[in-house]
């Protein structure tokens, strides 16, 4: 289409920019900036307008919708591409990457602070979900990956962090430094308003607090980025814990505030690699608010209608611990133990429990030393309160999760020996000794416990301590110690095969725990994306380290089930894992992928099978020259069986027949209701639009399986993968399969001429091109394949391609055919010449008795003299 640009001026461009919306401007500007369309002097102005479109009030939404509609990976009909998508449908991963790159790259004339300040309200509005869940997920992806995933924009204190993250954190902790741009809309306070600091004032109202939690959940639960999640939630752990404890104030409080905060806290602890964060939550177990230097103190407060808000305290009053409330301590301690049990692995729980028990033991030992302490009137007995909280949590962990506390057997028994040290045993309080005996009982009654694995000094110390305690005069403890001593003594008699049992190495134990934790992260239904992503990363590390705990077959089955979920972040990581496993086990990996790609039982949809096709492509490319033998033969035979015309799927045919009968019944009922043919109530289209729509409908409907035949998209995919296999290692595939594949491509081009078969004809031509490229690459690298392309076969292929280039009803097929014809002709010419660095045949040097100029007699040989000389 020609554009009338001859009379355009800068003022016309400015007027066009002011009068039109982003959705109308983008197609026009995108067409005008193409080469040789607009005058050279006007093109920079058009580019400037185009790059600043995201800053318009509707620029972000318009840019996203335009990219999603015109990107090659989209499959929208022409009639749909002329109007904005109302629910953000048809968002592909490729289009999402382009939109992210454009929206998060500030224009050269705008500072990053101004850029993100102007696009943030639009992105956050989409993030709230009012425009549909697809666009909400897209906005989360743009913010988390495009902004926060880049160091220059996403680091704390940078422009992107201050605009997108800091306002959300301030909704939970109002004492944080306020940034210049606030994403959450707050009520303006007039310049002449007087703030009464003598009473409580609302600092963060219920709507702001709810919106902050909602946006944090949307960002974290919609994207798989553990690093960004840790960076965002780490500063507000005490605040999230405090909000999570308000759930018993009513269902509204639980649903809008406590449940989201608990979910965020749970996600953070699961992907956090250190138990230090668990200690941080414990130290803030009774947290109700905070304070900062130069700012009023504040605390969370319930409203009369069952919501939550943040109020400032009267001037001069700090947010202090309330009077001890035993029921509140028990409630928060139980909630804390439940949180740790759900969020931490047994290894982390055991480490935390031992550290907490050691801290309690040390504080109790220090308390025995009599000393005089002075405390001012204003000093709070925080140490005593913290000791009480530690004891309550320890008791709760022993009662609720005893089996998870002994995963570190050696460390547990070392601490027990320290507590039950014979020289100081009589001075130890009964409660500490009782805890130590409980731990011994848990360790020795565990099914995996083996006495032979104990260190001799630990075993002797335990026997001595239990013997001394059993004869003491402690009525509550002596019988228990006596029973444990007998159990330890006769443990071998209970399990006589213990001495010959296999004892795994420390690395195997750690790897087994890691593998179990990864499976829990992946398979639990309520695991958010960052947690599932972390689980896949754990398995990836085990695979790359060649760990012996990996069960290859069960891992492949797990990956296959994950690949059917349809989540892009899962699919990409699963495909990467397939390639890693294929390095060590190519036969098992390809067999698992092929079973789902072929789908002999007809249980999977086409898009699911295509995902396995993408995995197969990555595996083939990863194998490289090792793609040979039985693996290559099995893969290529399966691909050709799918790409062939004789594929038959009886279950699919029966399903299509049922759907056809149901459709006919519904159509008949509707016609009876209307009393004749149903009128077309759709939008009126021009004749050209109607014709284009009918053609597109015919093509799309023609892709699907007909009368039990294989789906055209699957056949196209199989031929495309076969072409990649040819280019990867044609020698490993073998001449018979290569010949069958080329014959299939020629037959497809000759026989399948329908308009809906255009995509498979394109794939057939590209497969022929892959074959030619593979032959040329072998020649260039001086590899002997043992087979090649005969003159008769080359002439047949050339004749078919030339015919297709003239007669095909698909323009792209014609262009591909012309290109491949030219490539084949060039290859034919190159094949006549010797490979670089090699001779054309036996060379002739100097013959005895004759003086022959070799350079003149052999023109094919590189000569030192010029072939054409100038003669005076």
C-alpha positions in Angstrom: 0.0 0.0 0.0 1.5 3.4 -1.0 1.5 6.1 1.7 0.8 9.7 0.7 3.8 11.2 2.3 4.7 13.9 -0.2 2.9 16.7 1.6 3.6 15.6 5.2 5.4 18.1 7.5 6.5 18.1 11.1 3.4 20.0 12.1 1.2 17.4 10.4 3.0 14.7 12.4 2.4 16.6 15.6 -1.2 17.1 14.7 -1.6 13.4 13.9 0.0 12.5 17.2 -2.4 14.7 19.2 -5.6 13.7 17.4 -5.2 9.9 17.4 -5.0 7.2 20.0 -2.1 4.8 20.4 -3.8 1.9 18.8 -4.5 4.0 15.6 -1.0 5.6 15.5 1.0 2.4 15.8 0.1 0.7 12.5 0.5 4.0 10.6 3.9 4.9 12.1 5.1 1.3 11.8 4.3 1.5 8.0 5.8 5.0 7.6 9.2 4.3 9.1 9.9 1.5 6.6 12.7 2.2 4.1 11.7 4.3 1.1 8.3 5.2 2.4 8.7 8.5 4.3 11.2 11.3 3.2 14.6 11.0 4.9 14.1 14.3 6.8 10.8 13.1 8.2 11.8 9.7 9.3 13.6 10.8 12.5 10.5 12.7 13.6 8.3 9.7 13.0 10.7 7.5 15.0 10.6 10.0 17.9 6.9 9.9 18.0 6.9 6.1 17.8 9.4 5.6 20.6 7.4 7.9 22.9 4.1 6.2 22.4 4.4 4.1 25.6 4.4 7.4 27.6 0.9 8.3 26.4 -2.0 7.6 28.7 -3.0 4.5 26.6 0.5 3.8 25.3 1.4 0.7 27.2 -1.8 -1.1 26.5 -1.7 0.0 22.8 1.9 -1.1 22.4 1.3 -4.5 23.9 -1.9 -5.1 21.9 -0.2 -4.0 18.7 2.8 -6.3 19.2 0.6 -9.3 20.2 -1.5 -8.8 17.0 1.2 -8.4 14.4 3.9 -10.6 15.7 4.6 -13.6 13.4 4.0 -16.0 16.3 0.4 -14.8 16.5 -2.4 -16.5 14.6 -5.1 -13.9 14.7 -7.5 -13.5 11.8 -7.4 -10.3 9.8 -10.8 -9.2 11.1 -9.5 -9.6 14.7 -6.3 -7.7 14.0 -8.0 -4.4 13.3 -9.4 -4.0 16.8 -7.8 -4.2 20.2 -8.0 -7.4 22.1 -10.4 -7.0 25.0 -8.9 -9.7 27.2 -5.3 -9.9 26.1 -5.7 -13.3 24.3 -3.2 -14.8 22.0 -0.1 -13.7 23.9 2.8 -15.9 22.8 6.2 -16.1 24.5 8.0 -14.6 21.5 5.6 -11.6 21.3 5.9 -11.2 25.1 9.7 -10.9 24.8 9.4 -8.2 22.2 6.8 -6.2 24.2 9.0 -6.5 27.3 12.1 -5.2 25.5 10.3 -2.2 24.0 8.4 -1.1 27.1 11.4 -1.4 29.5 13.9 0.4 27.3 13.7 4.1 27.9 13.9 6.4 24.9 17.1 8.3 24.5 15.4 11.6 25.1 13.7 10.5 28.4 15.5 9.7 31.7 14.8 6.3 33.2 13.1 8.0 36.2 10.6 9.8 34.0 10.1 6.8 31.7 9.2 4.4 34.5 7.2 7.0 36.4 4.9 7.4 33.3 4.5 3.8 32.3 4.1 2.5 35.9 0.5 3.6 36.4 -0.6 1.8 33.2 1.3 -1.4 34.0 0.0 -1.5 37.6 -3.6 -1.0 36.3 -3.1 -4.0 34.1 -1.5 -5.9 37.0 -4.7 -5.4 39.0 -6.5 -7.7 36.6 -9.3 -5.4 35.5 -8.4 -6.0 31.9 -8.3 -9.8 32.2 -5.9 -12.4 33.7 -3.8 -12.7 30.5 -2.8 -9.0 30.5 -2.3 -9.1 34.3 0.3 -11.9 33.8 1.9 -10.0 30.9 2.2 -6.9 33.1 3.8 -9.0 35.8 6.3 -10.5 33.3 7.2 -7.0 32.1 7.8 -5.7 35.6 9.6 -8.7 37.1 11.8 -9.6 34.1 12.1 -6.5 32.0 12.6 -4.0 34.9 13.5 -5.8 38.1 15.5 -8.4 36.3 18.0 -5.8 35.0 20.6 -4.5 37.4 20.5 -0.9 36.2 16.8 -0.7 36.7 15.9 -3.4 39.3 18.5 -3.0 42.0 17.3 -1.4 45.3 17.5 2.4 44.9 17.4 2.4 41.1 14.7 4.0 39.0 12.7 0.9 38.4 12.9 -0.3 42.0 11.7 3.1 43.3 8.8 3.2 41.0 7.5 -0.3 41.1 8.6 -1.9 44.3 9.2 0.8 46.9 5.6 2.0 47.0 4.5 -1.6 47.6 6.9 -2.0 50.5 5.9 1.3 52.0 2.3 0.1 52.1 3.6 -2.5 54.6 6.3 -0.4 56.3 5.5 3.4 56.1 8.9 4.3 57.8 10.7 3.3 54.6 12.3 6.1 52.6 9.6 7.6 50.3 10.6 7.6 46.6 9.8 10.4 44.2 7.2 8.3 42.3 4.5 6.5 44.2 2.7 3.7 42.3 -0.1 3.3 44.8 -2.5 6.2 44.7 -2.7 8.0 48.0 -5.1 10.7 49.1 -3.6 14.1 48.8 -3.3 16.2 51.9 -3.7 20.0 51.5 -0.9 22.3 52.2 -2.8 24.0 55.0 -4.0 20.8 56.7 -2.9 20.3 60.3 -1.9 16.8 61.3 -2.7 16.1 64.9 0.2 14.2 66.4 -1.3 13.8 69.8 -3.5 10.9 68.7 -3.6 8.0 66.2 -3.7 9.0 62.6 -4.1 6.6 59.6 -0.9 6.3 57.8 -1.8 3.5 55.4 -5.5 3.0 54.9 -7.2 -0.4 54.3 -7.4 0.1 50.5 -3.7 0.9 50.2 -2.7 -2.0 52.3 -5.0 -4.4 50.4 -3.7 -3.1 47.1 -0.1 -3.4 48.1 -0.5 -7.0 49.1 -2.6 -7.8 46.0 0.1 -6.4 43.7 2.9 -8.2 45.5 1.0 -11.5 45.1 0.3 -10.8 41.4 4.0 -10.0 40.7 5.4 -13.0 42.6 2.7 -15.7 41.9 2.5 -15.0 38.2 6.2 -15.2 37.4 9.0 -17.7 38.1 11.8 -15.4 39.3 13.2 -16.5 42.8 15.9 -13.9 42.9 13.5 -11.0 42.4 11.1 -12.5 44.9 13.8 -12.7 47.6 14.9 -9.2 46.9 11.4 -7.8 47.1 10.1 -9.6 50.2 13.3 -9.6 52.4 12.8 -6.0 53.7 9.3 -6.6 54.9 9.4 -10.1 56.5 8.3 -8.8 60.0 5.5 -6.9 58.5 4.2 -9.8 56.5 4.4 -12.0 59.6 2.4 -9.5 61.6 -0.3 -9.2 58.9 -0.5 -13.0 58.6 -1.4 -13.2 62.3 -4.6 -11.1 62.1 -6.7 -13.8 60.4 -8.8 -14.7 63.5 -10.4 -11.3 63.4 -12.9 -12.3 60.8 -13.2 -13.9 57.3 -12.7 -10.6 55.6 -9.4 -10.0 57.4 -8.3 -13.5 56.6 -9.2 -13.4 52.9 -8.0 -9.9 52.1 -4.9 -9.5 54.3 -3.7 -12.5 56.3 -4.0 -15.1 53.6 -2.0 -13.1 50.9 0.7 -12.2 53.5 1.0 -15.8 54.6 1.3 -16.9 51.0 4.1 -14.4 50.4 5.9 -15.4 53.6 5.5 -19.1 52.7 7.0 -18.5 49.2 9.9 -16.5 50.5 10.9 -19.1 53.1 10.7 -22.0 50.6 13.1 -20.3 48.2 15.4 -18.8 50.8 18.6 -20.7 51.2 19.3 -19.7 54.8 17.5 -20.4 58.2 18.6 -16.9 59.3 15.3 -15.6 57.9 13.4 -18.0 60.1 15.3 -16.6 63.1 14.3 -13.1 61.9 10.6 -14.1 62.0 11.0 -15.7 65.4 12.7 -12.6 66.8 9.7 -10.6 65.6 7.1 -13.2 66.8 5.1 -10.6 68.7 5.7 -7.8 66.2 2.8 -5.3 66.0 4.5 -2.2 64.4 7.7 -0.3 64.0 9.5 3.1 64.2 12.3 4.9 62.5 14.5 7.8 63.5 12.7 11.1 62.8 9.4 9.6 62.0 6.3 8.7 64.2 6.0 5.2 65.4 3.2 3.1 63.9 1.3 -0.2 64.3 -1.3 -2.3 62.6 -4.8 -1.8 63.7 -8.1 -3.5 62.8 -11.0 -1.3 61.6 -14.6 -1.5 62.7 -15.6 -3.1 59.4 -13.1 -6.0 59.7 -10.3 -4.6 57.6 -6.7 -3.7 58.5 -4.9 -0.4 58.4 -1.7 1.2 59.7 -1.9 4.0 62.3 0.7 6.3 63.7 1.1 6.4 67.5 0.9 9.6 69.5 4.0 11.8 69.3 6.7 10.5 71.7 5.2 7.0 72.1 7.0 4.0 70.6 5.6 0.8 69.3 6.4 -1.4 72.2 5.5 -5.0 73.2 2.1 -5.2 74.7 1.5 -6.7 78.1 2.2 -10.5 77.9 -0.9 -12.3 76.7 -0.4 -16.1 77.0 -3.1 -16.9 74.6 -1.6 -14.6 72.0 1.9 -16.1 72.5 0.5 -19.6 72.1 -1.5 -18.6 69.0 1.5 -17.0 67.3 3.9 -19.8 68.3 1.6 -22.4 66.8 1.2 -20.3 63.6 5.0 -20.0 63.5 5.6 -23.7 63.9 3.0 -24.4 61.2 4.6 -21.9 58.8 8.1 -23.4 59.3 6.8 -27.0 58.9 5.2 -26.1 55.6 7.9 -23.8 54.3 11.2 -25.5 55.3 12.8 -28.8 54.4 13.5 -31.3 57.2 17.1 -30.4 56.9 16.4 -26.7 57.5 13.9 -27.5 60.3 16.5 -29.7 62.0 19.2 -27.0 61.7 16.8 -24.3 63.0 15.6 -26.5 65.9 19.2 -27.4 67.0 20.3 -23.8 66.9 17.3 -22.7 68.9 17.8 -25.5 71.4 21.5 -24.7 71.7 20.6 -21.0 72.3 18.2 -22.0 75.1 20.7 -24.3 76.7 23.4 -21.7 76.6 21.1 -19.0 78.1 20.0 -21.5 80.9 23.7 -22.3 81.7 24.5 -18.6 81.9 21.6 -18.1 84.2 23.2 -20.4 86.8 26.0 -17.9 87.3 24.8 -15.7 90.1 25.3 -12.0 89.3 23.7 -8.7 90.2 22.1 -6.9 87.3 20.7 -3.4 87.3 18.1 -2.3 84.9 16.7 1.2 84.4 12.9 1.8 84.7 12.5 2.3 81.0 14.4 -0.9 80.0 12.2 -3.7 78.7 12.9 -7.3 79.7 13.2 -8.4 76.1 15.6 -11.2 76.8 13.3 -12.8 79.3 10.4 -12.5 76.8 12.4 -13.9 74.0 13.4 -16.9 76.2 9.8 -17.5 76.8 9.0 -17.4 73.1 11.9 -19.7 72.3 10.7 -22.3 74.8 7.2 -22.1 73.5 8.3 -22.6 69.9 10.6 -25.5 70.9 7.8 -27.2 72.7 5.5 -26.7 69.7 8.1 -28.2 67.2 8.6 -31.3 69.4 4.9 -31.9 69.7 3.9 -31.1 66.1 6.8 -32.1 63.9 9.1 -34.5 65.8 10.1 -36.6 62.8 11.5 -33.5 61.0 13.9 -32.6 63.8 16.4 -35.4 63.5 17.5 -35.3 59.9 20.9 -34.1 61.2 21.5 -37.1 63.5 25.2 -36.4 64.3 24.5 -32.8 65.2 21.5 -33.8 67.3 23.5 -36.4 69.3 26.4 -34.0 69.8 24.1 -31.5 71.3 22.4 -34.2 73.5 25.8 -35.3 74.7 26.6 -31.7 75.6 23.4 -31.4 77.6 23.8 -34.8 79.3 27.5 -34.3 80.0 28.0 -36.5 83.2 30.0 -34.0 85.2 27.3 -31.3 85.0 24.2 -33.6 84.6 23.0 -33.1 88.2 22.9 -29.3 87.7 20.8 -29.5 84.5 17.1 -28.6 84.9 14.6 -31.3 84.4 12.9 -29.6 81.4 16.2 -29.5 79.4 17.1 -33.1 80.3 13.6 -34.2 79.2 14.0 -32.5 75.8 17.4 -34.3 75.4 15.8 -37.7 76.2 13.0 -37.0 73.8 15.5 -36.4 71.0 17.4 -39.6 71.8 14.2 -41.5 71.6 13.3 -39.9 68.2 16.7 -40.8 66.8 16.9 -44.4 68.0 13.3 -45.3 67.0 13.7 -43.9 63.5 13.6 -46.7 60.8 16.8 -45.4 59.2 18.8 -45.3 62.5 21.8 -47.7 62.6 24.0 -47.9 65.7 27.0 -48.8 63.6 26.9 -45.4 62.0 27.4 -43.6 65.3 30.8 -42.3 66.1 32.4 -44.4 69.0 32.9 -41.4 71.3 29.3 -40.4 70.8 28.0 -43.9 71.5 30.2 -44.2 74.7 29.1 -40.8 75.9 25.4 -41.6 75.5 25.8 -44.9 77.3 27.6 -43.3 80.2 25.1 -40.4 80.5 22.0 -42.7 80.3 23.5 -45.1 82.9 24.2 -42.2 85.3 20.8 -40.7 84.8 19.0 -44.1 85.2 20.4 -44.5 88.7 19.7 -40.9 89.8 16.8 -39.9 92.1 14.8 -38.1 89.4 11.5 -40.0 89.4 10.3 -38.5 86.1 13.5 -39.0 84.2 15.2 -42.1 85.5 12.8 -44.7 84.0 13.0 -43.1 80.6 16.8 -43.1 80.7 16.8 -46.7 81.8 14.6 -47.8 78.9 16.7 -45.8 76.4 19.9 -47.4 77.7 18.4 -50.8 77.1 17.2 -49.9 73.6 20.7 -48.6 72.7 22.3 -51.7 74.1 20.2 -54.2 72.3 19.6 -52.3 69.1 21.7 -54.8 67.1 19.5 -57.7 68.4 16.4 -55.8 67.1 17.9 -55.4 63.7 20.5 -58.3 63.2 21.2 -57.4 59.6 22.4 -53.9 60.5 26.1 -54.7 60.3 25.8 -55.7 56.6 23.3 -53.0 55.6 24.3 -50.4 53.0 25.3 -47.1 54.5 25.0 -44.2 52.0 27.7 -41.6 51.7 27.2 -38.1 53.0 26.8 -36.8 49.4 24.2 -39.4 48.6 22.2 -38.5 51.7 22.4 -34.8 50.8 21.4 -35.5 47.2 18.5 -37.7 48.2 17.2 -34.9 50.5 17.6 -32.4 47.7 15.8 -34.6 45.2 12.9 -35.2 47.7 12.7 -31.5 48.3 12.6 -30.7 44.6 9.8 -33.2 44.0 7.8 -31.6 46.8 8.3 -28.2 45.3 7.2 -29.3 41.9 4.3 -31.7 42.6 2.5 -29.8 45.4 -0.6 -28.3 43.9 -0.3 -25.0 45.8 3.3 -24.3 44.9 3.6 -20.8 43.3 5.7 -20.4 40.1 8.9 -19.3 41.9 8.8 -22.4 44.1 8.2 -24.8 41.2 11.0 -23.0 39.3 13.3 -23.5 42.2 12.4 -27.2 42.3 13.3 -27.6 38.7 16.6 -25.8 39.3 17.4 -28.3 42.1 16.8 -31.3 39.8 18.9 -29.5 37.1 21.9 -29.2 39.5 21.6 -32.9 40.4 21.5 -33.9 36.8 24.5 -31.8 35.8 26.5 -33.1 38.8 25.7 -36.7 37.7 24.1 -37.6 41.0 23.4 -41.2 41.6 20.1 -40.5 43.3 18.5 -39.4 40.0 16.1 -42.1 38.7 16.3 -41.3 35.0 13.0 -43.0 34.0 10.9 -41.5 36.8 12.4 -38.1 36.2 11.6 -38.3 32.5 8.0 -39.2 33.4 7.8 -36.3 35.8 9.1 -33.9 33.1 6.6 -35.3 30.6 3.7 -34.6 33.0 5.0 -31.0 33.5 5.3 -30.3 29.8 1.6 -30.9 29.5 0.7 -28.1 31.9 1.0 -25.4 29.3 2.8 -22.8 31.4 5.7 -21.2 29.5 8.1 -20.8 32.4 7.7 -24.5 33.2 8.0 -25.6 29.5 11.3 -23.8 29.0 12.9 -25.3 32.1 11.6 -28.8 31.3 13.0 -28.7 27.8 16.4 -27.6 29.2 16.3 -30.6 31.6 15.5 -32.9 28.7 18.6 -31.8 26.9 20.7 -32.2 30.1 19.5 -35.8 30.6 20.0 -36.5 26.9 23.7 -35.8 27.3 24.0 -38.9 29.5 21.0 -41.0 28.4 20.1 -40.0 24.8 18.1 -43.2 24.1 15.9 -42.9 27.2 15.3 -39.2 26.7 14.4 -39.4 23.0 12.2 -42.5 23.6 10.2 -40.6 26.3 9.7 -37.6 24.0 8.8 -39.6 21.0 6.1 -41.5 22.8 4.3 -38.3 23.6 5.0 -36.7 20.3 3.7 -39.7 18.4 0.7 -40.1 20.8 -0.2 -43.5 19.6 -3.0 -43.7 22.2 -4.5 -40.4 21.0 -4.8 -38.9 24.4 -3.0 -35.5 23.9 -4.0 -32.3 22.1 -2.1 -31.0 19.2 -0.5 -28.1 21.1 0.8 -30.5 23.8 2.3 -32.7 21.1 3.9 -29.7 19.5 5.6 -28.9 22.9 7.2 -32.3 22.8 8.3 -31.5 19.3 10.1 -28.4 20.5 11.8 -30.5 23.2 12.9 -33.0 20.5 14.4 -30.2 18.4 16.5 -29.0 21.4 17.6 -32.6 22.2 18.7 -33.2 18.6 20.7 -30.0 18.4 22.3 -30.7 21.8 23.3 -34.2 20.7 25.1 -32.8 17.6 27.4 -35.4 16.0 26.3 -38.0 18.6 22.8 -38.0 17.0 23.5 -41.3 15.3 22.9 -45.0 15.4 19.6 -46.4 16.9 18.7 -43.1 18.4 18.8 -41.2 15.0 17.1 -44.1 13.2 14.2 -44.3 15.7 13.7 -40.6 15.8 13.7 -40.1 12.0 11.5 -43.1 11.4 8.9 -41.8 13.8 9.1 -38.3 12.2 8.6 -39.7 8.7 5.7 -41.9 9.9 4.0 -38.8 11.3 4.8 -36.6 8.2 3.5 -39.2 5.8 0.0 -39.2 4.3 -1.0 -42.6 5.6 -1.3 -41.7 9.3 -4.6 -43.0 10.7 -6.0 -42.1 14.2 -9.2 -44.2 14.7 -10.1 -42.6 18.1 -9.8 -39.2 16.6 -12.0 -40.2 13.8 -14.7 -41.5 16.2 -14.5 -38.3 18.2 -14.9 -36.2 15.1 -17.9 -38.2 14.1 -19.6 -37.6 17.5 -18.8 -33.9 17.4 -20.2 -33.7 13.8 -23.5 -35.4 14.9 -23.8 -33.2 17.9 -23.2 -30.1 15.7 -25.8 -31.2 13.2 -28.3 -31.7 16.0 -27.7 -28.3 17.4 -27.9 -26.7 13.9 -31.2 -28.5 13.3 -32.7 -27.3 16.6 -31.7 -23.7 15.9 -33.1 -23.8 12.4 -36.4 -25.2 13.7 -36.5 -22.4 16.3 -35.9 -19.8 13.6 -38.2 -21.4 11.1 -35.6 -21.7 8.4 -31.9 -20.7 7.9 -30.3 -18.8 10.7 -29.5 -15.2 9.6 -26.0 -13.9 9.8 -26.0 -11.3 12.6 -22.3 -10.6 12.4 -20.5 -7.4 11.4 -20.9 -6.4 7.8 -17.8 -7.0 5.8 -16.6 -5.8 2.4 -16.3 -8.4 -0.4 -12.6 -8.4 0.0 -12.7 -8.9 3.8 -15.3 -11.6 3.3 -13.2 -13.4 0.8 -10.1 -13.1 3.0 -12.0 -14.4 6.0 -13.3 -17.4 4.0 -9.8 -18.3 2.8 -8.4 -18.0 6.4 -11.2 -20.1 7.7 -10.7 -22.8 5.1 -6.9 -22.9 5.9 -7.3 -23.1 9.7 -10.1 -25.7 9.5 -8.1 -27.6 6.9 -5.2 -28.0 9.4 -7.3 -30.2 11.7 -7.5 -34.0 11.3 -10.1 -35.1 8.7 -11.6 -38.6 8.7 -8.9 -39.8 11.1 -5.9 -38.5 9.2 -3.0 -36.9 11.0 -3.2 -33.2 11.8 -1.5 -31.1 9.1 0.3 -29.0 11.8 1.8 -32.2 13.3 2.9 -33.4 9.8 4.5 -30.0 9.3 6.2 -30.1 12.6 7.6 -33.6 11.9 9.1 -32.6 8.5 10.6 -29.4 10.1 12.3 -31.5 12.8 13.5 -34.0 10.2 15.2 -31.1 8.4 16.9 -30.1 11.6 18.1 -33.7 12.0 19.5 -33.7 8.5 21.5 -30.5 9.1 22.7 -31.7 12.5 24.2 -35.1 11.4 23.1 -36.5 8.1 25.8 -39.2 8.3 24.3 -40.6 11.5 20.8 -40.9 9.9 21.8 -43.2 7.1 21.1 -43.3 3.3 17.9 -45.3 3.4 16.0 -42.9 5.8 17.5 -39.8 4.1 16.3 -41.1 0.7 12.8 -41.9 2.1 12.6 -38.4 3.6 13.5 -36.6 0.3 11.1 -38.7 -1.6 8.4 -37.8 0.9 9.1 -34.1 0.4 8.9 -34.4 -3.3 5.6 -36.3 -3.1 4.1 -33.6 -0.7 5.0 -30.9 -3.2 3.6 -32.8 -6.1 0.4 -34.3 -4.7 -0.8 -32.1 -1.8 -1.7 -28.9 -3.6 -4.7 -27.8 -1.4 -4.5 -24.3 0.0 -4.7 -25.5 3.6 -1.6 -27.7 2.9 0.6 -24.7 2.3 2.4 -25.0 5.6 3.4 -28.6 5.0 4.7 -27.7 1.5 6.8 -25.0 3.1 8.2 -27.5 5.5 8.9 -30.0 2.6 10.9 -27.3 0.7 12.9 -26.4 3.8 13.6 -30.1 4.4 15.1 -30.3 0.9 17.1 -27.2 1.7 18.3 -28.9 4.9 19.4 -31.9 2.8 21.4 -29.7 0.4 23.0 -27.8 3.3 24.0 -31.0 4.9 25.7 -32.3 1.7 27.5 -29.0 1.3 28.7 -28.9 4.9 30.0 -32.5 4.5 31.9 -31.5 1.4 33.3 -28.4 3.0 34.6 -30.4 5.9 35.9 -33.2 3.7 33.6 -35.8 5.3 32.7 -38.9 3.4 29.0 -39.7 3.8 29.0 -42.8 1.7 26.0 -41.5 -0.3 25.0 -38.4 -2.2 22.6 -36.9 -4.7 22.5 -38.6 -8.1 22.0 -36.6 -11.3 18.6 -38.2 -11.9 17.3 -37.3 -8.4 18.7 -33.8 -8.6 16.9 -33.3 -11.9 13.6 -34.6 -10.5 13.9 -32.3 -7.5 14.7 -29.3 -9.6 11.8 -30.0 -12.0 9.4 -30.2 -9.1 10.7 -27.1 -7.4 10.5 -25.1 -10.6 6.9 -26.2 -11.2 6.0 -25.3 -7.6 7.7 -21.9 -7.9 5.3 -21.0 -10.8 2.0 -22.8 -10.0 1.6 -22.9 -6.2 -1.2 -21.0 -4.6 0.9 -20.0 -1.6 3.2 -17.0 -2.2 5.6 -18.1 0.5 5.9 -21.6 -0.9 6.7 -20.1 -4.3 9.5 -17.9 -2.8 10.9 -20.8 -0.9 10.9 -22.9 -4.0 12.8 -20.3 -6.0 15.4 -19.9 -3.2 16.0 -23.6 -2.9 16.2 -24.0 -6.7 18.9 -21.4 -6.7 20.7 -23.1 -3.7 20.5 -26.5 -5.5 22.0 -25.0 -8.7 24.8 -23.3 -6.7 25.5 -26.6 -4.9 25.7 -28.4 -8.3 28.3 -25.9 -9.5 30.3 -26.2 -6.3 30.2 -30.0 -6.4 32.1 -29.8 -9.8 35.0 -28.1 -8.1 37.5 -29.8 -5.8 37.3 -29.1 -2.1 39.4 -26.2 -0.9 43.0 -27.3 -0.4 42.7 -30.6 -2.4 43.9 -31.4 -5.9 41.6 -32.4 -8.8 43.6 -35.5 -9.5 47.1 -36.8 -9.8 49.4 -33.9 -10.5 52.1 -33.8 -13.2 55.4 -32.4 -12.1 58.5 -32.5 -14.4 58.8 -35.3 -16.9 62.2 -36.8 -17.5 63.9 -35.3 -20.5 61.1 -32.7 -21.1 60.7 -29.1 -20.0 56.9 -28.7 -19.5 55.4 -25.6 -17.9 52.9 -27.1 -15.4 51.1 -23.8 -14.9 50.1 -23.6 -18.6 49.3 -27.3 -19.0 47.1 -27.4 -15.8 44.9 -24.3 -15.7 42.9 -25.7 -12.7 46.0 -25.5 -10.5 46.8 -22.2 -8.8 49.5 -20.5 -10.9 52.1 -18.0 -10.0 51.8 -16.2 -13.3 48.8 -14.2 -14.5 46.7 -16.0 -17.1 46.3 -12.8 -19.1 49.4 -10.8 -19.9 49.7 -7.4 -21.5 52.0 -7.4 -24.5 53.4 -4.3 -26.1 
